[in-house]
Amino acid sequence: AACGLCGKASLEALATQARPVASGMRVERAVLESLPARLLEAQASFGRTGALHASGLFDGAGRLRVCREDVGRHNAVDKVIGRMALDGAPVGDTVLLVSGRTSFEILQKAAVTGIPVVCAISGPTTLAIETARAFNITLVNFLRGSGMNIASCPERVAGP
């Protein structure tokens, strides 16, 4: 959660760096449900240690484009976005999955780079939801098994 004053200032500051994400991307619910297992398969260090966060960027069909691990969930996101930037790869048709919870900072990074869908295994902060709504980002949380909560822009999620 975030206080109203801090959240308001953070969102206003972000508006100077980012615009609402304009993407017509739609992703099947079944594809989203498959992503946590696909991310886990790509987590070599987590498999050995059981102690790292991961972030993965997927295309709309669920194909992994890049996965990075780190002790910090924000660092894992930075590594994924950095790899895509270094490769000059577009992100306007991608799904970002994080292994932990979603916070304002993760949604901020998605907004600045134009990622239309952000998913997490765990829950969101209030300010993450507000940021997703303000910047037209689909935010999916508690993505586990066949369950998920869609906090914003549900029109990008297709299927039952």
PASEBA-1860 file (N, C-alpha, C; in nm, 3 decimals):
! residues 160
1> AACGLCGK> 0.084/-0.118/0.000/0.000/0.000/0.000/0.088/0.124/0.000 ~ 0.031/0.233/-0.037/0.105/0.359/-0.039/0.014/0.468/0.014 ~ 0.076/0.572/0.073/-0.006/0.683/0.119/-0.053/0.763/-0.002 ~ -0.164/0.831/0.012/-0.219/0.906/-0.100/-0.126/1.013/-0.153 ~ -0.055/1.082/-0.064/0.034/1.189/-0.109/0.153/1.134/-0.186 ~ 0.217/1.031/-0.133/0.332/0.973/-0.204/0.289/0.917/-0.339 ~ 0.178/0.847/-0.340/0.129/0.789/-0.464/0.097/0.894/-0.568 ~ 0.033/1.001/-0.526/-0.004/1.107/-0.619/0.121/1.169/-0.679
9> ASLEALAT> 0.221/1.197/-0.597/0.346/1.257/-0.645/0.419/1.160/-0.739 ~ 0.419/1.032/-0.706/0.487/0.933/-0.790/0.421/0.921/-0.926 ~ 0.289/0.917/-0.929/0.217/0.907/-1.056/0.234/1.033/-1.140 ~ 0.233/1.149/-1.075/0.253/1.274/-1.149/0.393/1.279/-1.209 ~ 0.492/1.236/-1.134/0.630/1.235/-1.185/0.643/1.136/-1.301 ~ 0.580/1.022/-1.289/0.587/0.922/-1.396/0.523/0.973/-1.524 ~ 0.421/1.054/-1.512/0.353/1.108/-1.630/0.443/1.195/-1.715 ~ 0.553/1.242/-1.659/0.648/1.321/-1.738/0.742/1.231/-1.819
17> QARPVASG> 0.748/1.103/-1.786/0.839/1.009/-1.851/0.767/0.906/-1.937 ~ 0.640/0.889/-1.918/0.568/0.782/-1.987/0.429/0.829/-2.027 ~ 0.375/0.763/-2.127/0.238/0.785/-2.172/0.163/0.653/-2.156 ~ 0.030/0.658/-2.151/-0.044/0.532/-2.145/-0.003/0.439/-2.259 ~ 0.009/0.312/-2.227/0.050/0.212/-2.325/-0.061/0.194/-2.428 ~ -0.025/0.213/-2.554/-0.121/0.197/-2.664/-0.087/0.066/-2.735 ~ -0.153/-0.040/-2.695/-0.128/-0.170/-2.754/-0.261/-0.242/-2.771 ~ -0.281/-0.299/-2.887/-0.400/-0.379/-2.912/-0.378/-0.525/-2.880
25> MRVERAVL> -0.269/-0.556/-2.813/-0.236/-0.695/-2.780/-0.348/-0.760/-2.701 ~ -0.374/-0.886/-2.736/-0.464/-0.972/-2.658/-0.391/-1.103/-2.636 ~ -0.404/-1.156/-2.518/-0.338/-1.282/-2.485/-0.442/-1.376/-2.425 ~ -0.434/-1.500/-2.466/-0.528/-1.601/-2.417/-0.503/-1.630/-2.268 ~ -0.611/-1.646/-2.196/-0.604/-1.679/-2.053/-0.519/-1.806/-2.032 ~ -0.536/-1.905/-2.117/-0.458/-2.030/-2.104/-0.308/-2.004/-2.120 ~ -0.272/-1.910/-2.206/-0.130/-1.875/-2.222/-0.078/-1.815/-2.092 ~ -0.152/-1.721/-2.035/-0.110/-1.661/-1.908/-0.093/-1.767/-1.800
33> ESLPARLL> -0.188/-1.861/-1.793/-0.181/-1.966/-1.692/-0.057/-2.053/-1.708 ~ -0.003/-2.063/-1.828/0.114/-2.147/-1.853/0.247/-2.077/-1.821 ~ 0.244/-1.947/-1.806/0.370/-1.872/-1.792/0.450/-1.901/-1.665 ~ 0.388/-1.915/-1.547/0.471/-1.944/-1.430/0.556/-2.070/-1.444 ~ 0.501/-2.174/-1.500/0.579/-2.298/-1.519/0.691/-2.276/-1.621 ~ 0.664/-2.199/-1.724/0.767/-2.171/-1.825/0.879/-2.087/-1.766 ~ 0.844/-1.992/-1.681/0.948/-1.911/-1.616/1.031/-1.998/-1.523 ~ 0.966/-2.082/-1.445/1.037/-2.170/-1.351/1.135/-2.261/-1.424
41> EAQASFGR> 1.096/-2.313/-1.540/1.186/-2.397/-1.619/1.312/-2.324/-1.661 ~ 1.303/-2.192/-1.680/1.417/-2.113/-1.725/1.504/-2.062/-1.610 ~ 1.464/-2.088/-1.487/1.536/-2.037/-1.370/1.641/-2.137/-1.323 ~ 1.753/-2.140/-1.390/1.860/-2.235/-1.355/1.914/-2.211/-1.215 ~ 1.939/-2.086/-1.179/1.996/-2.056/-1.048/1.897/-2.082/-0.936 ~ 1.770/-2.050/-0.960/1.668/-2.079/-0.860/1.660/-2.230/-0.837 ~ 1.674/-2.307/-0.944/1.670/-2.452/-0.932/1.779/-2.505/-0.839 ~ 1.893/-2.438/-0.839/2.004/-2.480/-0.752/1.993/-2.423/-0.612
49> TGALHASG> 1.941/-2.301/-0.599/1.944/-2.233/-0.470/1.808/-2.220/-0.402 ~ 1.701/-2.209/-0.481/1.569/-2.185/-0.426/1.556/-2.046/-0.365 ~ 1.645/-1.955/-0.404/1.649/-1.827/-0.333/1.660/-1.704/-0.422 ~ 1.618/-1.712/-0.547/1.629/-1.596/-0.635/1.494/-1.559/-0.696 ~ 1.479/-1.432/-0.723/1.363/-1.384/-0.798/1.393/-1.397/-0.946 ~ 1.288/-1.399/-1.025/1.305/-1.404/-1.170/1.205/-1.310/-1.235 ~ 1.242/-1.270/-1.355/1.154/-1.192/-1.440/1.169/-1.248/-1.580 ~ 1.057/-1.262/-1.648/1.062/-1.314/-1.784/0.974/-1.230/-1.875
57> LFDGAGRL> 1.018/-1.217/-1.998/0.938/-1.146/-2.098/0.897/-1.247/-2.204 ~ 0.766/-1.254/-2.228/0.708/-1.353/-2.318/0.636/-1.281/-2.431 ~ 0.624/-1.350/-2.544/0.540/-1.296/-2.651/0.396/-1.341/-2.624 ~ 0.305/-1.298/-2.708/0.163/-1.327/-2.687/0.126/-1.474/-2.696 ~ 0.213/-1.554/-2.757/0.188/-1.698/-2.765/0.250/-1.774/-2.648 ~ 0.316/-1.701/-2.558/0.377/-1.766/-2.442/0.520/-1.810/-2.462 ~ 0.583/-1.770/-2.572/0.724/-1.805/-2.594/0.813/-1.710/-2.515 ~ 0.905/-1.767/-2.440/0.997/-1.688/-2.359/1.097/-1.616/-2.448
65> RVCREDVG> 1.104/-1.485/-2.434/1.201/-1.405/-2.510/1.328/-1.384/-2.429 ~ 1.313/-1.358/-2.300/1.430/-1.340/-2.213/1.389/-1.364/-2.068 ~ 1.478/-1.424/-1.993/1.458/-1.449/-1.849/1.586/-1.408/-1.777 ~ 1.569/-1.343/-1.665/1.683/-1.307/-1.582/1.647/-1.331/-1.436 ~ 1.749/-1.366/-1.357/1.732/-1.389/-1.214/1.818/-1.292/-1.135 ~ 1.777/-1.266/-1.012/1.854/-1.179/-0.923/1.798/-1.193/-0.782 ~ 1.876/-1.155/-0.683/1.826/-1.157/-0.546/1.717/-1.051/-0.526 ~ 1.717/-0.949/-0.609/1.615/-0.845/-0.602/1.520/-0.854/-0.720
73> RHNAVDKV> 1.391/-0.849/-0.694/1.294/-0.861/-0.803/1.303/-0.744/-0.899 ~ 1.332/-0.624/-0.846/1.347/-0.508/-0.934/1.469/-0.523/-1.025 ~ 1.575/-0.580/-0.971/1.696/-0.602/-1.051/1.670/-0.701/-1.163 ~ 1.591/-0.804/-1.135/1.558/-0.901/-1.239/1.481/-0.834/-1.352 ~ 1.390/-0.744/-1.318/1.315/-0.669/-1.420/1.410/-0.580/-1.499 ~ 1.498/-0.510/-1.429/1.596/-0.424/-1.497/1.679/-0.503/-1.597 ~ 1.720/-0.622/-1.560/1.802/-0.706/-1.649/1.724/-0.746/-1.774 ~ 1.597/-0.778/-1.759/1.514/-0.816/-1.873/1.496/-0.696/-1.966
81> IGRMALDG> 1.459/-0.584/-1.911/1.437/-0.464/-1.992/1.567/-0.419/-2.057 ~ 1.675/-0.426/-1.983/1.806/-0.390/-2.037/1.847/-0.478/-2.153 ~ 1.824/-0.609/-2.142/1.858/-0.700/-2.251/1.779/-0.666/-2.377 ~ 1.651/-0.640/-2.359/1.568/-0.605/-2.474/1.615/-0.473/-2.537 ~ 1.650/-0.376/-2.454/1.699/-0.248/-2.505/1.831/-0.266/-2.580 ~ 1.922/-0.343/-2.524/2.051/-0.367/-2.591/2.032/-0.439/-2.724 ~ 1.932/-0.526/-2.731/1.904/-0.599/-2.855/1.820/-0.516/-2.952 ~ 1.769/-0.402/-2.906/1.681/-0.321/-2.990/1.550/-0.390/-3.021
89> APVGDTVL> 1.508/-0.478/-2.931/1.387/-0.558/-2.953/1.263/-0.483/-2.904 ~ 1.156/-0.485/-2.981/1.032/-0.419/-2.938/0.966/-0.494/-2.822 ~ 0.896/-0.420/-2.738/0.828/-0.481/-2.624/0.679/-0.452/-2.623 ~ 0.627/-0.389/-2.727/0.488/-0.348/-2.732/0.387/-0.461/-2.746 ~ 0.436/-0.583/-2.762/0.348/-0.699/-2.775/0.392/-0.810/-2.679 ~ 0.434/-0.771/-2.559/0.491/-0.867/-2.466/0.417/-0.872/-2.333 ~ 0.447/-0.978/-2.259/0.395/-0.999/-2.124/0.516/-1.012/-2.032 ~ 0.522/-0.928/-1.931/0.626/-0.935/-1.830/0.573/-1.013/-1.711
97> LVSGRTSF> 0.645/-1.116/-1.669/0.607/-1.196/-1.553/0.715/-1.183/-1.448 ~ 0.673/-1.151/-1.324/0.767/-1.145/-1.213/0.731/-1.253/-1.112 ~ 0.835/-1.307/-1.046/0.814/-1.420/-0.956/0.762/-1.379/-0.819 ~ 0.764/-1.251/-0.787/0.717/-1.204/-0.657/0.591/-1.122/-0.671 ~ 0.586/-1.013/-0.598/0.471/-0.924/-0.602/0.497/-0.808/-0.698 ~ 0.392/-0.736/-0.733/0.409/-0.619/-0.818/0.400/-0.494/-0.731 ~ 0.491/-0.402/-0.760/0.497/-0.276/-0.689/0.492/-0.162/-0.789 ~ 0.482/-0.041/-0.738/0.484/0.077/-0.824/0.606/0.075/-0.915
105> EILQKAAV> 0.722/0.043/-0.860/0.846/0.048/-0.938/0.843/-0.045/-1.059 ~ 0.787/-0.161/-1.043/0.779/-0.255/-1.156/0.682/-0.203/-1.262 ~ 0.569/-0.149/-1.219/0.475/-0.090/-1.316/0.533/0.034/-1.381 ~ 0.611/0.109/-1.307/0.678/0.227/-1.361/0.771/0.185/-1.477 ~ 0.847/0.082/-1.457/0.939/0.033/-1.560/0.862/-0.015/-1.683 ~ 0.750/-0.082/-1.660/0.666/-0.128/-1.772/0.609/-0.009/-1.848 ~ 0.564/0.093/-1.777/0.506/0.211/-1.841/0.609/0.284/-1.926 ~ 0.726/0.304/-1.872/0.831/0.377/-1.945/0.873/0.302/-2.070
113> TGIPVVCA> 0.877/0.169/-2.063/0.921/0.090/-2.179/0.807/0.051/-2.272 ~ 0.681/0.065/-2.227/0.567/0.035/-2.313/0.522/-0.110/-2.311 ~ 0.550/-0.182/-2.204/0.506/-0.321/-2.191/0.357/-0.320/-2.154 ~ 0.272/-0.386/-2.234/0.127/-0.376/-2.212/0.068/-0.468/-2.106 ~ 0.136/-0.579/-2.073/0.081/-0.675/-1.977/0.188/-0.711/-1.875 ~ 0.154/-0.697/-1.748/0.243/-0.733/-1.638/0.170/-0.834/-1.551 ~ 0.238/-0.945/-1.522/0.181/-1.051/-1.440/0.274/-1.082/-1.323 ~ 0.215/-1.134/-1.216/0.293/-1.171/-1.099/0.235/-1.295/-1.034
121> ISGPTTLA> 0.323/-1.371/-0.972/0.283/-1.490/-0.898/0.212/-1.448/-0.769 ~ 0.252/-1.334/-0.715/0.197/-1.287/-0.588/0.109/-1.165/-0.608 ~ 0.087/-1.090/-0.501/-0.007/-0.980/-0.504/0.053/-0.846/-0.543 ~ -0.035/-0.747/-0.562/0.008/-0.612/-0.597/0.002/-0.517/-0.478 ~ 0.072/-0.406/-0.490/0.048/-0.297/-0.397/-0.065/-0.212/-0.454 ~ -0.126/-0.132/-0.370/-0.232/-0.043/-0.417/-0.180/0.051/-0.524 ~ -0.060/0.104/-0.503/-0.004/0.197/-0.599/0.030/0.127/-0.732 ~ 0.063/0.001/-0.729/0.086/-0.074/-0.854/-0.044/-0.079/-0.935
129> IETARAFN> -0.154/-0.106/-0.869/-0.284/-0.110/-0.938/-0.318/0.027/-0.995 ~ -0.300/0.130/-0.916/-0.329/0.266/-0.963/-0.241/0.302/-1.082 ~ -0.115/0.262/-1.080/-0.023/0.292/-1.190/-0.064/0.216/-1.315 ~ -0.099/0.089/-1.299/-0.144/0.010/-1.414/-0.267/0.074/-1.477 ~ -0.361/0.116/-1.398/-0.483/0.179/-1.451/-0.451/0.312/-1.519 ~ -0.364/0.391/-1.459/-0.330/0.523/-1.515/-0.255/0.512/-1.648 ~ -0.180/0.402/-1.666/-0.097/0.389/-1.786/-0.144/0.278/-1.880 ~ -0.270/0.236/-1.864/-0.332/0.141/-1.956/-0.252/0.010/-1.967
137> ITLVNFLR> -0.209/-0.040/-1.855/-0.134/-0.165/-1.849/-0.225/-0.271/-1.787 ~ -0.232/-0.386/-1.851/-0.306/-0.498/-1.793/-0.222/-0.555/-1.680 ~ -0.280/-0.561/-1.562/-0.209/-0.612/-1.444/-0.279/-0.736/-1.394 ~ -0.207/-0.848/-1.395/-0.259/-0.977/-1.350/-0.176/-1.021/-1.231 ~ -0.243/-1.053/-1.121/-0.174/-1.096/-1.000/-0.229/-1.230/-0.952 ~ -0.157/-1.290/-0.859/-0.192/-1.422/-0.805/-0.210/-1.521/-0.921 ~ -0.118/-1.516/-1.016/-0.120/-1.605/-1.132/-0.065/-1.740/-1.089 ~ -0.156/-1.827/-1.050/-0.118/-1.959/-0.996/-0.218/-2.062/-1.044
145> GSGMNIAS> -0.167/-2.170/-1.103/-0.257/-2.273/-1.152/-0.353/-2.217/-1.254 ~ -0.480/-2.237/-1.232/-0.580/-2.183/-1.325/-0.646/-2.058/-1.269 ~ -0.585/-1.999/-1.167/-0.643/-1.880/-1.107/-0.561/-1.756/-1.133 ~ -0.628/-1.642/-1.134/-0.562/-1.513/-1.149/-0.660/-1.404/-1.112 ~ -0.605/-1.290/-1.072/-0.684/-1.169/-1.050/-0.638/-1.067/-1.152 ~ -0.731/-1.012/-1.227/-0.699/-0.909/-1.326/-0.738/-0.775/-1.265 ~ -0.639/-0.693/-1.233/-0.662/-0.568/-1.162/-0.688/-0.450/-1.254 ~ -0.647/-0.460/-1.379/-0.668/-0.349/-1.472/-0.664/-0.398/-1.616
153> CPERVAGP> -0.734/-0.327/-1.703/-0.737/-0.352/-1.847/-0.763/-0.499/-1.882 ~ -0.874/-0.556/-1.835/-0.903/-0.697/-1.861/-0.931/-0.727/-2.008 ~ -0.955/-0.626/-2.090/-0.985/-0.648/-2.231/-0.868/-0.712/-2.307 ~ -0.749/-0.710/-2.252/-0.635/-0.774/-2.318/-0.629/-0.924/-2.293 ~ -0.711/-0.973/-2.201/-0.711/-1.116/-2.166/-0.831/-1.181/-2.237 ~ -0.804/-1.276/-2.325/-0.908/-1.343/-2.402/-0.935/-1.483/-2.344 ~ -1.055/-1.528/-2.363/-1.089/-1.665/-2.322/-1.163/-1.669/-2.191 ~ -1.211/-1.789/-2.160/-1.293/-1.806/-2.038/-1.209/-1.802/-1.913
END
